[in-house]
């Protein structure tokens, strides 16, 4: 359902019901925003290691996941700066 279809359907409700829907929607938005504004949870070393292992398996087995390599074939550490010809 598109946004315009939702709005069109909402206009069919009486004003009191639209206000109740608006209040419920506003409460949900406030909860979502409140969740987003919470400080991030600290990640333990064990959780980080588990996530790293999971990603490592994905990078080894999933051909759709790009690897961390130089795309042009040059090693990242030995790539040379462009020479100034001016």
Biopython code that builds the backbone (N, CA, C, O; Angstrom):
import numpy as np
from Bio.PDB.StructureBuilder import StructureBuilder

atoms = [
    (1, "UNK", "N", (0.841, -1.168, 0.000)),
    (1, "UNK", "CA", (0.000, 0.000, 0.000)),
    (1, "UNK", "C", (0.894, 1.243, 0.000)),
    (1, "UNK", "O", (1.838, 1.339, 0.785)),
    (2, "UNK", "N", (0.595, 2.164, -0.864)),
    (2, "UNK", "CA", (1.404, 3.378, -0.965)),
    (2, "UNK", "C", (0.968, 4.399, 0.083)),
    (2, "UNK", "O", (-0.089, 4.271, 0.700)),
    (3, "UNK", "N", (1.801, 5.405, 0.266)),
    (3, "UNK", "CA", (1.487, 6.458, 1.222)),
    (3, "UNK", "C", (0.191, 7.165, 0.842)),
    (3, "UNK", "O", (-0.635, 7.449, 1.710)),
    (4, "UNK", "N", (0.008, 7.450, -0.429)),
    (4, "UNK", "CA", (-1.215, 8.149, -0.850)),
    (4, "UNK", "C", (-2.451, 7.267, -0.628)),
    (4, "UNK", "O", (-3.519, 7.778, -0.293)),
    (5, "UNK", "N", (-2.314, 5.968, -0.810)),
    (5, "UNK", "CA", (-3.439, 5.061, -0.556)),
    (5, "UNK", "C", (-3.785, 5.023, 0.928)),
    (5, "UNK", "O", (-4.958, 4.979, 1.298)),
    (6, "UNK", "N", (-2.765, 5.040, 1.767)),
    (6, "UNK", "CA", (-2.998, 5.049, 3.216)),
    (6, "UNK", "C", (-3.709, 6.333, 3.623)),
    (6, "UNK", "O", (-4.683, 6.304, 4.376)),
    (7, "UNK", "N", (-3.214, 7.457, 3.117)),
    (7, "UNK", "CA", (-3.843, 8.734, 3.457)),
    (7, "UNK", "C", (-5.284, 8.793, 2.961)),
    (7, "UNK", "O", (-6.167, 9.290, 3.660)),
    (8, "UNK", "N", (-5.511, 8.293, 1.775)),
    (8, "UNK", "CA", (-6.864, 8.277, 1.224)),
    (8, "UNK", "C", (-7.789, 7.434, 2.104)),
    (8, "UNK", "O", (-8.929, 7.821, 2.363)),
    (9, "UNK", "N", (-7.299, 6.296, 2.556)),
    (9, "UNK", "CA", (-8.098, 5.435, 3.434)),
    (9, "UNK", "C", (-8.346, 6.107, 4.786)),
    (9, "UNK", "O", (-9.436, 5.990, 5.346)),
    (10, "UNK", "N", (-7.350, 6.803, 5.305)),
    (10, "UNK", "CA", (-7.510, 7.475, 6.597)),
    (10, "UNK", "C", (-8.570, 8.562, 6.557)),
    (10, "UNK", "O", (-9.287, 8.767, 7.537)),
    (11, "UNK", "N", (-8.676, 9.266, 5.425)),
    (11, "UNK", "CA", (-9.660, 10.344, 5.320)),
    (11, "UNK", "C", (-11.093, 9.822, 5.390)),
    (11, "UNK", "O", (-12.020, 10.601, 5.610)),
    (12, "UNK", "N", (-11.287, 8.518, 5.208)),
    (12, "UNK", "CA", (-12.625, 7.925, 5.272)),
    (12, "UNK", "C", (-13.092, 7.735, 6.720)),
    (12, "UNK", "O", (-14.283, 7.546, 6.969)),
    (13, "UNK", "N", (-12.148, 7.787, 7.679)),
    (13, "UNK", "CA", (-12.499, 7.627, 9.088)),
    (13, "UNK", "C", (-13.032, 8.951, 9.638)),
    (13, "UNK", "O", (-12.659, 10.026, 9.168)),
    (14, "UNK", "N", (-13.900, 8.856, 10.628)),
    (14, "UNK", "CA", (-14.327, 10.087, 11.316)),
    (14, "UNK", "C", (-13.128, 10.731, 12.010)),
    (14, "UNK", "O", (-12.127, 10.073, 12.292)),
    (15, "UNK", "N", (-13.250, 12.026, 12.277)),
    (15, "UNK", "CA", (-12.154, 12.779, 12.863)),
    (15, "UNK", "C", (-11.646, 12.160, 14.165)),
    (15, "UNK", "O", (-10.436, 12.074, 14.370)),
    (16, "UNK", "N", (-12.536, 11.736, 15.033)),
    (16, "UNK", "CA", (-12.120, 11.170, 16.324)),
    (16, "UNK", "C", (-11.253, 9.917, 16.107)),
    (16, "UNK", "O", (-10.257, 9.729, 16.806)),
    (17, "UNK", "N", (-11.620, 9.080, 15.162)),
    (17, "UNK", "CA", (-10.836, 7.868, 14.888)),
    (17, "UNK", "C", (-9.487, 8.215, 14.241)),
    (17, "UNK", "O", (-8.472, 7.581, 14.528)),
    (18, "UNK", "N", (-9.490, 9.231, 13.365)),
    (18, "UNK", "CA", (-8.216, 9.661, 12.775)),
    (18, "UNK", "C", (-7.278, 10.183, 13.841)),
    (18, "UNK", "O", (-6.075, 9.929, 13.787)),
    (19, "UNK", "N", (-7.814, 10.915, 14.814)),
    (19, "UNK", "CA", (-6.991, 11.413, 15.909)),
    (19, "UNK", "C", (-6.434, 10.264, 16.753)),
    (19, "UNK", "O", (-5.289, 10.320, 17.201)),
    (20, "UNK", "N", (-7.237, 9.234, 16.967)),
    (20, "UNK", "CA", (-6.767, 8.066, 17.720)),
    (20, "UNK", "C", (-5.662, 7.342, 16.948)),
    (20, "UNK", "O", (-4.678, 6.895, 17.538)),
    (21, "UNK", "N", (-5.825, 7.230, 15.651)),
    (21, "UNK", "CA", (-4.800, 6.607, 14.813)),
    (21, "UNK", "C", (-3.530, 7.443, 14.835)),
    (21, "UNK", "O", (-2.427, 6.909, 14.951)),
    (22, "UNK", "N", (-3.691, 8.747, 14.725)),
    (22, "UNK", "CA", (-2.546, 9.658, 14.766)),
    (22, "UNK", "C", (-1.810, 9.549, 16.096)),
    (22, "UNK", "O", (-0.579, 9.557, 16.127)),
    (23, "UNK", "N", (-2.555, 9.449, 17.194)),
    (23, "UNK", "CA", (-1.933, 9.316, 18.504)),
    (23, "UNK", "C", (-1.143, 8.009, 18.595)),
    (23, "UNK", "O", (-0.017, 7.996, 19.093)),
    (24, "UNK", "N", (-1.729, 6.918, 18.118)),
    (24, "UNK", "CA", (-1.035, 5.628, 18.145)),
    (24, "UNK", "C", (0.225, 5.674, 17.286)),
    (24, "UNK", "O", (1.271, 5.156, 17.679)),
    (25, "UNK", "N", (0.123, 6.291, 16.124)),
    (25, "UNK", "CA", (1.283, 6.425, 15.243)),
    (25, "UNK", "C", (2.358, 7.284, 15.887)),
    (25, "UNK", "O", (3.542, 6.954, 15.813)),
    (26, "UNK", "N", (1.960, 8.381, 16.517)),
    (26, "UNK", "CA", (2.912, 9.273, 17.177)),
    (26, "UNK", "C", (3.637, 8.546, 18.306)),
    (26, "UNK", "O", (4.843, 8.723, 18.483)),
    (27, "UNK", "N", (2.909, 7.728, 19.070)),
    (27, "UNK", "CA", (3.544, 6.953, 20.143)),
    (27, "UNK", "C", (4.590, 5.997, 19.572)),
    (27, "UNK", "O", (5.662, 5.827, 20.155)),
    (28, "UNK", "N", (4.283, 5.375, 18.438)),
    (28, "UNK", "CA", (5.233, 4.447, 17.807)),
    (28, "UNK", "C", (6.463, 5.188, 17.305)),
    (28, "UNK", "O", (7.587, 4.716, 17.475)),
    (29, "UNK", "N", (6.256, 6.341, 16.691)),
    (29, "UNK", "CA", (7.384, 7.136, 16.186)),
    (29, "UNK", "C", (8.266, 7.578, 17.351)),
    (29, "UNK", "O", (9.491, 7.488, 17.267)),
    (30, "UNK", "N", (7.660, 8.053, 18.428)),
    (30, "UNK", "CA", (8.435, 8.462, 19.604)),
    (30, "UNK", "C", (9.242, 7.296, 20.162)),
    (30, "UNK", "O", (10.395, 7.476, 20.553)),
    (31, "UNK", "N", (8.652, 6.102, 20.204)),
    (31, "UNK", "CA", (9.373, 4.922, 20.690)),
    (31, "UNK", "C", (10.541, 4.598, 19.771)),
    (31, "UNK", "O", (11.634, 4.281, 20.239)),
    (32, "UNK", "N", (10.313, 4.679, 18.455)),
    (32, "UNK", "CA", (11.386, 4.400, 17.493)),
    (32, "UNK", "C", (12.512, 5.408, 17.629)),
    (32, "UNK", "O", (13.684, 5.030, 17.654)),
    (33, "UNK", "N", (12.175, 6.678, 17.717)),
    (33, "UNK", "CA", (13.193, 7.720, 17.836)),
    (33, "UNK", "C", (13.929, 7.568, 19.161)),
    (33, "UNK", "O", (15.151, 7.710, 19.209)),
    (34, "UNK", "N", (13.208, 7.284, 20.225)),
    (34, "UNK", "CA", (13.842, 7.071, 21.523)),
    (34, "UNK", "C", (14.831, 5.932, 21.481)),
    (34, "UNK", "O", (15.906, 6.012, 22.074)),
    (35, "UNK", "N", (14.470, 4.865, 20.779)),
    (35, "UNK", "CA", (15.376, 3.722, 20.643)),
    (35, "UNK", "C", (16.634, 4.134, 19.880)),
    (35, "UNK", "O", (17.742, 3.742, 20.245)),
    (36, "UNK", "N", (16.461, 4.913, 18.836)),
    (36, "UNK", "CA", (17.607, 5.332, 18.030)),
    (36, "UNK", "C", (18.530, 6.277, 18.780)),
    (36, "UNK", "O", (19.728, 6.326, 18.499)),
    (37, "UNK", "N", (17.985, 7.032, 19.733)),
    (37, "UNK", "CA", (18.782, 8.004, 20.461)),
    (37, "UNK", "C", (19.482, 7.423, 21.684)),
    (37, "UNK", "O", (20.268, 8.108, 22.338)),
    (38, "UNK", "N", (19.196, 6.155, 21.991)),
    (38, "UNK", "CA", (19.863, 5.535, 23.135)),
    (38, "UNK", "C", (21.337, 5.330, 22.821)),
    (38, "UNK", "O", (21.700, 5.071, 21.673)),
    (39, "UNK", "N", (22.191, 5.447, 23.841)),
    (39, "UNK", "CA", (23.615, 5.217, 23.586)),
    (39, "UNK", "C", (23.851, 3.764, 23.190)),
    (39, "UNK", "O", (23.141, 2.871, 23.651)),
    (40, "UNK", "N", (24.841, 3.526, 22.341)),
    (40, "UNK", "CA", (25.110, 2.164, 21.901)),
    (40, "UNK", "C", (25.537, 1.279, 23.072)),
    (40, "UNK", "O", (26.159, 1.737, 24.031)),
    (41, "UNK", "N", (25.189, 0.018, 22.964)),
    (41, "UNK", "CA", (25.545, -0.958, 23.987)),
    (41, "UNK", "C", (26.996, -1.369, 23.769)),
    (41, "UNK", "O", (27.419, -1.588, 22.634)),
    (42, "UNK", "N", (27.750, -1.471, 24.845)),
    (42, "UNK", "CA", (29.155, -1.876, 24.745)),
    (42, "UNK", "C", (29.236, -3.327, 24.273)),
    (42, "UNK", "O", (28.489, -4.186, 24.739)),
    (43, "UNK", "N", (30.136, -3.580, 23.360)),
    (43, "UNK", "CA", (30.329, -4.931, 22.824)),
    (43, "UNK", "C", (31.537, -5.544, 23.509)),
    (43, "UNK", "O", (32.598, -4.926, 23.597)),
    (44, "UNK", "N", (31.364, -6.763, 23.990)),
    (44, "UNK", "CA", (32.467, -7.442, 24.662)),
    (44, "UNK", "C", (33.431, -8.018, 23.638)),
    (44, "UNK", "O", (33.089, -8.167, 22.465)),
    (45, "UNK", "N", (34.609, -8.334, 24.079)),
    (45, "UNK", "CA", (35.596, -8.956, 23.195)),
    (45, "UNK", "C", (35.102, -10.281, 22.644)),
    (45, "UNK", "O", (35.379, -10.623, 21.494)),
    (46, "UNK", "N", (34.369, -11.031, 23.465)),
    (46, "UNK", "CA", (33.841, -12.323, 23.025)),
    (46, "UNK", "C", (32.792, -12.127, 21.927)),
    (46, "UNK", "O", (32.766, -12.883, 20.956)),
    (47, "UNK", "N", (31.925, -11.115, 22.076)),
    (47, "UNK", "CA", (30.928, -10.835, 21.042)),
    (47, "UNK", "C", (31.599, -10.387, 19.746)),
    (47, "UNK", "O", (31.185, -10.779, 18.655)),
    (48, "UNK", "N", (32.636, -9.564, 19.877)),
    (48, "UNK", "CA", (33.367, -9.086, 18.701)),
    (48, "UNK", "C", (34.040, -10.256, 17.987)),
    (48, "UNK", "O", (34.028, -10.326, 16.758)),
    (49, "UNK", "N", (34.627, -11.174, 18.756)),
    (49, "UNK", "CA", (35.283, -12.342, 18.161)),
    (49, "UNK", "C", (34.271, -13.224, 17.442)),
    (49, "UNK", "O", (34.552, -13.731, 16.356)),
    (50, "UNK", "N", (33.089, -13.412, 18.043)),
    (50, "UNK", "CA", (32.052, -14.236, 17.410)),
    (50, "UNK", "C", (31.580, -13.593, 16.106)),
    (50, "UNK", "O", (31.388, -14.289, 15.109)),
    (51, "UNK", "N", (31.393, -12.276, 16.105)),
    (51, "UNK", "CA", (30.966, -11.574, 14.886)),
    (51, "UNK", "C", (32.043, -11.658, 13.817)),
    (51, "UNK", "O", (31.742, -11.824, 12.635)),
    (52, "UNK", "N", (33.294, -11.543, 14.231)),
    (52, "UNK", "CA", (34.410, -11.630, 13.287)),
    (52, "UNK", "C", (34.454, -13.005, 12.645)),
    (52, "UNK", "O", (34.660, -13.123, 11.437)),
    (53, "UNK", "N", (34.262, -14.037, 13.440)),
    (53, "UNK", "CA", (34.263, -15.406, 12.909)),
    (53, "UNK", "C", (33.125, -15.606, 11.924)),
    (53, "UNK", "O", (33.303, -16.240, 10.884)),
    (54, "UNK", "N", (31.958, -15.067, 12.248)),
    (54, "UNK", "CA", (30.814, -15.184, 11.357)),
    (54, "UNK", "C", (31.096, -14.510, 10.020)),
    (54, "UNK", "O", (30.833, -15.082, 8.962)),
    (55, "UNK", "N", (31.631, -13.294, 10.072)),
    (55, "UNK", "CA", (31.943, -12.576, 8.842)),
    (55, "UNK", "C", (33.057, -13.264, 8.063)),
    (55, "UNK", "O", (33.036, -13.291, 6.832)),
    (56, "UNK", "N", (34.019, -13.813, 8.774)),
    (56, "UNK", "CA", (35.127, -14.505, 8.112)),
    (56, "UNK", "C", (34.595, -15.677, 7.290)),
    (56, "UNK", "O", (35.024, -15.890, 6.156)),
    (57, "UNK", "N", (33.660, -16.436, 7.865)),
    (57, "UNK", "CA", (33.072, -17.564, 7.118)),
    (57, "UNK", "C", (32.324, -17.061, 5.894)),
    (57, "UNK", "O", (32.390, -17.679, 4.832)),
    (58, "UNK", "N", (31.611, -15.940, 6.031)),
    (58, "UNK", "CA", (30.891, -15.385, 4.884)),
    (58, "UNK", "C", (31.865, -14.986, 3.776)),
    (58, "UNK", "O", (31.619, -15.271, 2.604)),
    (59, "UNK", "N", (32.940, -14.347, 4.130)),
    (59, "UNK", "CA", (33.904, -13.898, 3.132)),
    (59, "UNK", "C", (34.610, -15.066, 2.470)),
    (59, "UNK", "O", (35.037, -14.953, 1.321)),
    (60, "UNK", "N", (34.742, -16.181, 3.167)),
    (60, "UNK", "CA", (35.381, -17.362, 2.571)),
    (60, "UNK", "C", (34.449, -18.121, 1.639)),
    (60, "UNK", "O", (34.899, -18.699, 0.650)),
    (61, "UNK", "N", (33.148, -18.124, 1.944)),
    (61, "UNK", "CA", (32.225, -18.989, 1.213)),
    (61, "UNK", "C", (31.258, -18.274, 0.287)),
    (61, "UNK", "O", (30.777, -18.886, -0.666)),
    (62, "UNK", "N", (30.955, -17.009, 0.526)),
    (62, "UNK", "CA", (29.949, -16.307, -0.261)),
    (62, "UNK", "C", (30.621, -15.476, -1.345)),
    (62, "UNK", "O", (31.281, -14.476, -1.060)),
    (63, "UNK", "N", (30.447, -15.899, -2.581)),
    (63, "UNK", "CA", (31.087, -15.190, -3.690)),
    (63, "UNK", "C", (30.454, -13.821, -3.935)),
    (63, "UNK", "O", (31.040, -12.990, -4.629)),
    (64, "UNK", "N", (29.272, -13.575, -3.379)),
    (64, "UNK", "CA", (28.615, -12.295, -3.563)),
    (64, "UNK", "C", (29.141, -11.223, -2.624)),
    (64, "UNK", "O", (28.811, -10.047, -2.783)),
    (65, "UNK", "N", (29.956, -11.610, -1.647)),
    (65, "UNK", "CA", (30.498, -10.651, -0.693)),
    (65, "UNK", "C", (31.876, -10.225, -1.183)),
    (65, "UNK", "O", (32.756, -11.070, -1.345)),
    (66, "UNK", "N", (32.082, -8.931, -1.423)),
    (66, "UNK", "CA", (33.394, -8.492, -1.905)),
    (66, "UNK", "C", (34.458, -8.681, -0.827)),
    (66, "UNK", "O", (34.198, -8.510, 0.364)),
    (67, "UNK", "N", (35.625, -9.027, -1.262)),
    (67, "UNK", "CA", (36.711, -9.222, -0.304)),
    (67, "UNK", "C", (37.473, -7.920, -0.107)),
    (67, "UNK", "O", (37.364, -6.992, -0.907)),
    (68, "UNK", "N", (38.241, -7.869, 0.967)),
    (68, "UNK", "CA", (39.044, -6.687, 1.254)),
    (68, "UNK", "C", (40.372, -6.794, 0.520)),
    (68, "UNK", "O", (41.411, -7.062, 1.124)),
    (69, "UNK", "N", (40.327, -6.587, -0.755)),
    (69, "UNK", "CA", (41.538, -6.616, -1.568)),
    (69, "UNK", "C", (41.533, -5.404, -2.477)),
    (69, "UNK", "O", (40.501, -4.759, -2.662)),
    (70, "UNK", "N", (42.669, -5.103, -3.034)),
    (70, "UNK", "CA", (42.758, -3.998, -3.983)),
    (70, "UNK", "C", (42.023, -4.393, -5.257)),
    (70, "UNK", "O", (42.297, -5.446, -5.833)),
    (71, "UNK", "N", (41.113, -3.573, -5.687)),
    (71, "UNK", "CA", (40.326, -3.907, -6.860)),
    (71, "UNK", "C", (41.136, -3.805, -8.140)),
    (71, "UNK", "O", (40.802, -4.452, -9.133)),
    (72, "UNK", "N", (42.187, -3.009, -8.137)),
    (72, "UNK", "CA", (42.977, -2.841, -9.348)),
    (72, "UNK", "C", (44.167, -3.792, -9.392)),
    (72, "UNK", "O", (44.986, -3.709, -10.308)),
    (73, "UNK", "N", (44.276, -4.686, -8.429)),
    (73, "UNK", "CA", (45.350, -5.662, -8.442)),
    (73, "UNK", "C", (46.600, -5.234, -7.698)),
    (73, "UNK", "O", (47.493, -6.052, -7.477)),
    (74, "UNK", "N", (46.686, -3.967, -7.304)),
    (74, "UNK", "CA", (47.847, -3.508, -6.560)),
    (74, "UNK", "C", (47.640, -3.772, -5.078)),
    (74, "UNK", "O", (46.516, -3.713, -4.579)),
    (75, "UNK", "N", (48.717, -4.061, -4.385)),
    (75, "UNK", "CA", (48.662, -4.239, -2.954)),
    (75, "UNK", "C", (48.371, -2.889, -2.312)),
    (75, "UNK", "O", (48.931, -1.876, -2.729)),
    (76, "UNK", "N", (47.508, -2.861, -1.306)),
    (76, "UNK", "CA", (47.153, -1.600, -0.664)),
    (76, "UNK", "C", (48.374, -0.886, -0.099)),
    (76, "UNK", "O", (48.474, 0.337, -0.188)),
    (77, "UNK", "N", (49.290, -1.630, 0.474)),
    (77, "UNK", "CA", (50.421, -1.020, 1.158)),
    (77, "UNK", "C", (51.497, -0.524, 0.195)),
    (77, "UNK", "O", (52.326, 0.308, 0.563)),
    (78, "UNK", "N", (51.486, -1.031, -1.030)),
    (78, "UNK", "CA", (52.541, -0.612, -1.964)),
    (78, "UNK", "C", (52.013, 0.244, -3.107)),
    (78, "UNK", "O", (52.757, 0.597, -4.022)),
    (79, "UNK", "N", (50.711, 0.580, -3.052)),
    (79, "UNK", "CA", (50.165, 1.431, -4.105)),
    (79, "UNK", "C", (50.908, 2.774, -4.091)),
    (79, "UNK", "O", (51.114, 3.369, -3.033)),
    (80, "UNK", "N", (51.296, 3.230, -5.254)),
    (80, "UNK", "CA", (52.081, 4.443, -5.349)),
    (80, "UNK", "C", (51.180, 5.642, -5.596)),
    (80, "UNK", "O", (50.119, 5.534, -6.211)),
    (81, "UNK", "N", (51.631, 6.780, -5.104)),
    (81, "UNK", "CA", (50.921, 8.027, -5.342)),
    (81, "UNK", "C", (51.072, 8.388, -6.820)),
    (81, "UNK", "O", (52.098, 8.079, -7.427)),
    (82, "UNK", "N", (50.063, 9.039, -7.404)),
    (82, "UNK", "CA", (50.207, 9.490, -8.792)),
    (82, "UNK", "C", (51.385, 10.461, -8.903)),
    (82, "UNK", "O", (51.590, 11.318, -8.043)),
    (83, "UNK", "N", (52.141, 10.305, -9.968)),
    (83, "UNK", "CA", (53.315, 11.180, -10.155)),
    (83, "UNK", "C", (52.874, 12.504, -10.744)),
    (83, "UNK", "O", (52.014, 12.562, -11.623)),
    (84, "UNK", "N", (53.474, 13.555, -10.245)),
    (84, "UNK", "CA", (53.196, 14.895, -10.723)),
    (84, "UNK", "C", (54.022, 15.136, -11.996)),
    (84, "UNK", "O", (55.253, 15.146, -11.949)),
    (85, "UNK", "N", (53.351, 15.325, -13.108)),
    (85, "UNK", "CA", (54.069, 15.504, -14.372)),
    (85, "UNK", "C", (54.191, 16.984, -14.738)),
    (85, "UNK", "O", (54.696, 17.322, -15.809)),
    (86, "UNK", "N", (53.727, 17.868, -13.842)),
    (86, "UNK", "CA", (53.712, 19.295, -14.144)),
    (86, "UNK", "C", (54.973, 19.928, -13.790)),
    (86, "UNK", "O", (55.133, 21.134, -13.979)),
]
sb = StructureBuilder()
sb.init_structure("model")
sb.init_model(0)
sb.init_chain("A")
sb.init_seg("    ")
for serial, (resi, resn, name, xyz) in enumerate(atoms, 1):
    if name == "N":
        sb.init_residue(resn, " ", resi, " ")
    sb.init_atom(name, np.array(xyz, "f"), 0.0, 1.0, " ", f" {name:<3s}", serial, name[0])
structure = sb.get_structure()
